[in-house]
Amino acid sequence: MDLQESIGAFRIVIDESYRPLPSVYLALLFIWLISGFSWTLNTFKNRHFQTSNLEWTLASVPLIKALQLTLSFLFWYSCFYHEICSLWLSFGVYITGVLFQTASFVSFLLISHGYCIMCERLSVTERRATAALGCVFYLTLVGYRASVPYFTVLLLLNYLTSFYLIFHQISQNLSMLREQLNFVEDEDVRDMHDAVYTKYLMFKKFQGAMQIVVMAETVIHINVDTSSENYWLRLLLKEWAQFCILLYIGWTFRSQDLAPRFYVMPTVKSKGEIMAPPIYRMEMDAATFKDFNCRQWHIGVPISSSSSCDRSSEEPIVVIIQHPQRLPAAIISSPSP
């Protein structure tokens, strides 16, 4: 009987200032579902333009967020309209919230490393560092939200480490791309200029977005207002800012028909200097191209899956030819037979 009375008392003391929360979470859920569906559909439709898995990796972020908002809506709806506040639903909201933040930061780390932009895949060291930072970030965030002592300091250190690594990698990629732009301009290789400049713009936009993320995270964590009054409004502003930031990043790295030669990239980034390959155009008939052979030159396969050797296509066949002594690389195009 005492237990029933305590449960009834718990049902009565629910603050009415939280009543807008079910509507807020439902509206946010529809927005994230539409965004996630649009992202997945666009990635699937334009998959022939891509040689990367970055877009599919980023798709996990809106899906996890939609799951969190679904559980949040069910929790508050059941509290107000069924007078049952489920412990399991609240735990699910807690876990999915941590997963969402972890997935977001892992995505930021992948982009900052130049995954599928500067190289087709990360090196072993980069993969291990990203996985380790993601795991540590998840564990420290769990401890911080559970109010475990000293985890506030650990989370702060993890934020500083992650943001330092992100901005350091972005700066390195921008410096490398500036060198490549100077190189292609000096060599007058116009075929590579648009591709390199497109990558440069993408990293500049991402750098600006990450600066906004730093400010947003700082404001969120120094906000000591825990009152229930206008809590739904503060929640709406926070969620909307989060959505706008991720929408901007997603729009920048969406699946699309990018500049020609955009996917001329090494499989794995080298620790040494990466130079943009100069492009030279040579015209020859099909018979000469078929019999072309030289011991000092290496003829590679087409650069990407989108450059398939379709005999009926009017597009030229793109082949990488590398000179072992003088030229870092060259791309020769031959008309299709």
Secondary structure, 3 states (H helix, E strand, C coil): CHHHHHHHHHHHCCCHHHCCHHHHHHHHHHHHHHHHHHHHHHHHHCHHHCCCCHHHHHCHHHHHHHHHHHHHHHHHHHHHHCCCCCHHHHHHHHHHHHHHHHHHHHHHHHHHCCECCCECCCCHHHHHHHHHHHHHHHHHHHHHHCCCCCHHHHHHHHHHHHHHHHHHHHHHHHHHHHHHHHHHHHCCCHHHHHHHHHHHHHHHHHHHHHHHHHHHHHHHHHCCCCCCCCHHHHHHHHHHHHHHHHHHHHHHCCCCCCCCCCCCCCCCCCCCCCCCCCCCCCCCCHHHHHCCCCCCCEECCCCCCCCCCCCCCCCCEEEEEECCCCCCCEEEEECCC
